């Protein structure tokens, strides 16, 4: 069974372009000897609309909001699902996430010792 990961909020950051992804490198993924880290733009979602969890060896990010007015006479609904296979040396119990004021979701995980 997967377990939800509590989200904290650090209200600093830069602009990002996910989920639109124009192949310009704005979705950041880092995996080095000390940590595993993912940065995603979630500015279209409120913290309550974002779920981050570990399911087996997968890091799963799900953002969803109901139909809203787009402010121009139309309506829009969004749902984004993204998953990453956690490297074998990542401690799944050490996965943490936070969302900053710009809407950048940062997910970090420490390496097993």
Backbone torsions as a table, in degrees:
resi	resn	phi	psi	omega
1	UNK	NA	141.2	-179.6
2	UNK	-83.9	155.2	-176.8
3	UNK	-121.9	131.8	178.0
4	UNK	-69.2	145.2	180.0
5	UNK	-105.9	124.0	179.7
6	UNK	-61.3	143.5	-178.6
7	UNK	-110.2	132.1	173.8
8	UNK	-108.1	168.5	-175.8
9	UNK	-127.1	118.4	175.2
10	UNK	-113.5	105.7	-168.9
11	UNK	-82.1	58.3	173.0
12	UNK	-142.5	160.4	177.6
13	UNK	152.8	-174.2	-178.1
14	UNK	-118.6	170.2	177.6
15	UNK	-79.6	143.9	-179.7
16	UNK	-133.7	174.1	-172.5
17	UNK	-132.7	28.1	177.2
18	UNK	-98.6	137.9	18.6
19	UNK	-92.8	7.4	-176.6
20	UNK	-70.7	-32.7	174.6
21	UNK	40.4	93.5	177.6
22	UNK	-98.5	28.7	179.9
23	UNK	58.1	32.8	-178.0
24	UNK	-109.2	14.9	173.1
25	UNK	78.8	14.6	-176.8
26	UNK	-81.1	-16.1	169.2
27	UNK	-85.9	116.1	-173.9
28	UNK	-104.2	135.4	175.1
29	UNK	-134.2	126.8	179.3
30	UNK	-125.1	131.7	175.7
31	UNK	-141.0	98.9	178.3
32	UNK	-120.9	-168.2	-175.3
33	UNK	-70.0	-16.5	-176.6
34	UNK	-105.2	-29.7	-175.8
35	UNK	-158.4	161.6	171.4
36	UNK	-114.7	131.3	-174.6
37	UNK	-145.7	137.7	177.8
38	UNK	-128.8	136.3	175.9
39	UNK	-122.2	126.4	-179.2
40	UNK	-133.4	143.8	174.3
41	UNK	-81.0	117.6	178.9
42	UNK	-124.2	27.7	-174.7
43	UNK	-64.7	-15.7	178.0
44	UNK	-82.1	-3.6	-176.1
45	UNK	-123.8	147.3	172.9
46	UNK	-84.6	163.2	179.2
47	UNK	-55.8	-34.7	-179.9
48	UNK	-71.3	-16.5	-178.6
49	UNK	-94.7	1.5	-178.0
50	UNK	-113.4	130.8	175.5
51	UNK	-119.5	129.7	174.5
52	UNK	-122.4	126.9	-179.4
53	UNK	-150.7	162.9	173.9
54	UNK	-108.4	126.5	177.9
55	UNK	-124.9	101.0	-175.9
56	UNK	66.2	-120.4	178.3
57	UNK	-101.7	17.5	-178.2
58	UNK	-111.1	136.4	168.2
59	UNK	-93.7	121.7	-174.1
60	UNK	-116.3	128.5	176.7
61	UNK	-120.2	126.8	-179.0
62	UNK	-132.9	124.7	175.2
63	UNK	-121.8	134.6	-178.4
64	UNK	-153.0	133.7	168.8
65	UNK	-136.1	151.0	-178.5
66	UNK	-70.1	175.9	179.4
67	UNK	-61.1	130.8	178.7
68	UNK	-131.5	159.7	173.0
69	UNK	-71.1	140.0	177.5
70	UNK	-90.5	3.2	178.7
71	UNK	80.8	0.2	-179.3
72	UNK	-126.0	21.6	179.4
73	UNK	91.5	1.2	179.3
74	UNK	-115.4	-177.0	178.3
75	UNK	-130.6	152.2	179.9
76	UNK	-143.2	143.6	173.4
77	UNK	-129.9	143.3	-179.9
78	UNK	-130.3	144.4	171.4
79	UNK	-150.9	125.9	-178.8
80	UNK	-130.3	134.8	178.5
81	UNK	-129.7	128.6	179.3
82	UNK	-140.8	141.0	177.2
83	UNK	-136.2	150.2	179.3
84	UNK	-130.6	137.0	173.3
85	UNK	-76.5	124.4	178.5
86	UNK	-72.1	134.3	175.3
87	UNK	-59.7	152.3	-176.6
88	UNK	-61.5	-25.1	-178.0
89	UNK	-91.7	10.2	177.5
90	UNK	-92.1	136.8	176.3
91	UNK	-85.5	108.6	-177.7
92	UNK	-63.1	-24.3	178.1
93	UNK	-74.0	-16.4	-177.8
94	UNK	-97.5	13.3	-179.6
95	UNK	-75.4	130.0	178.7
96	UNK	-134.3	153.8	177.9
97	UNK	-139.9	153.2	171.3
98	UNK	-150.0	153.9	-177.6
99	UNK	-118.9	127.9	-179.2
100	UNK	-95.8	178.6	-175.6
101	UNK	-65.6	-23.4	177.6
102	UNK	-83.4	-3.6	179.9
103	UNK	87.8	14.4	178.4
104	UNK	-85.1	120.7	176.9
105	UNK	-91.9	121.5	177.8
106	UNK	-113.5	125.8	179.0
107	UNK	-118.0	125.5	-179.4
108	UNK	-125.1	152.9	176.0
109	UNK	-145.8	136.4	177.2
110	UNK	-81.2	162.9	178.4
111	UNK	-89.4	152.0	176.8
112	UNK	-66.5	146.4	179.6
113	UNK	-101.1	NA	NA
